[in-house]
Amino acid sequence: MMILKQRTWIHKNELLESIIVTDSGKTKFYSHTYLVRDSSRGWIPYVKWDNWEGQPHADKYDGSGALTEQKSCGEQTTDDVLKLVKIFRKNLLAMELSKL
């Protein structure tokens, strides 16, 4: 079993944190979280893609870090999520993530 944790800086106060668990070359679990740094509260999640309990889905959070929406979506790789975040980072909360 191998666990990979990766942080990719998107902008000076934004990053994508990915955790991927593989076993015998198969991905057992993944989590990709887009975080924004708030000067008073630290890192706040905005969007998270994962396959917790084997069900791929996307979670949206409000500006305080509270979960506001959870929708099913297709499996996402780190590269797929990185492209989405870099292109749509200012509009991610307004988008229908399950359609991407």
C-alpha positions in Angstrom: 0.0 0.0 0.0 1.3 3.5 -0.9 0.0 6.8 0.3 0.9 10.0 -1.7 0.3 13.5 -0.4 0.9 16.3 -2.8 0.4 20.1 -2.5 0.3 22.2 -5.6 0.3 26.0 -5.3 -2.2 27.6 -7.6 -1.8 31.3 -6.5 -0.1 33.0 -3.6 -3.0 32.2 -1.3 -4.6 29.1 -3.0 -3.5 25.5 -3.2 -4.6 22.1 -4.2 -4.0 19.3 -1.7 -4.2 15.7 -3.0 -4.1 12.5 -1.1 -4.0 9.2 -3.1 -4.0 5.7 -1.6 -3.0 2.9 -4.0 -2.7 -0.8 -3.4 -1.2 -3.1 -6.1 -1.4 -0.3 -8.6 -5.1 0.4 -8.1 -6.4 3.6 -6.6 -8.3 2.7 -3.4 -9.0 6.3 -2.2 -8.4 9.8 -3.5 -9.1 13.3 -2.2 -8.4 16.5 -4.0 -9.1 19.7 -1.9 -8.9 23.2 -3.3 -8.0 25.5 -0.3 -7.9 29.3 0.0 -6.0 31.0 2.8 -7.9 33.5 4.9 -5.8 35.8 6.9 -7.8 35.4 10.1 -8.8 31.7 9.9 -6.1 29.9 8.1 -6.7 27.5 5.2 -10.4 27.1 4.2 -11.7 24.4 1.9 -13.8 25.6 -1.1 -14.2 22.4 -3.2 -13.2 18.8 -2.6 -13.4 15.9 -4.9 -13.1 12.4 -3.4 -14.3 8.8 -3.5 -15.1 8.2 0.1 -16.9 4.9 0.6 -16.3 4.1 -3.1 -18.7 6.9 -4.4 -17.0 9.7 -6.4 -18.5 13.0 -5.5 -17.7 16.7 -5.2 -18.3 18.8 -2.1 -18.7 22.6 -2.0 -18.1 24.7 1.0 -19.0 28.2 1.9 -16.5 31.0 2.8 -16.5 29.7 6.4 -15.6 26.1 5.5 -19.1 24.7 6.2 -20.3 22.0 3.7 -23.1 23.4 1.5 -23.5 20.9 -1.3 -22.5 17.3 -2.2 -23.1 15.9 -5.7 -22.0 12.7 -7.4 -19.4 13.1 -10.2 -17.0 11.0 -12.2 -13.6 9.9 -10.9 -11.1 12.7 -11.0 -7.3 12.5 -11.2 -5.0 15.0 -9.8 -4.2 16.4 -13.3 -7.9 16.7 -14.1 -8.7 18.6 -10.9 -5.6 20.8 -11.3 -6.7 21.9 -14.8 -10.2 22.7 -13.5 -8.9 24.7 -10.6 -6.4 26.7 -12.7 -9.0 27.5 -15.3 -12.1 28.1 -13.2 -10.7 29.0 -9.8 -12.7 32.3 -9.4 -16.0 30.6 -10.5 -15.8 27.1 -8.9 -18.4 27.8 -6.2 -20.9 28.9 -8.9 -20.4 26.0 -11.2 -22.2 22.6 -11.5 -19.2 20.4 -10.6 -20.9 17.1 -11.3 -21.2 18.0 -15.0 -17.4 18.6 -15.4 
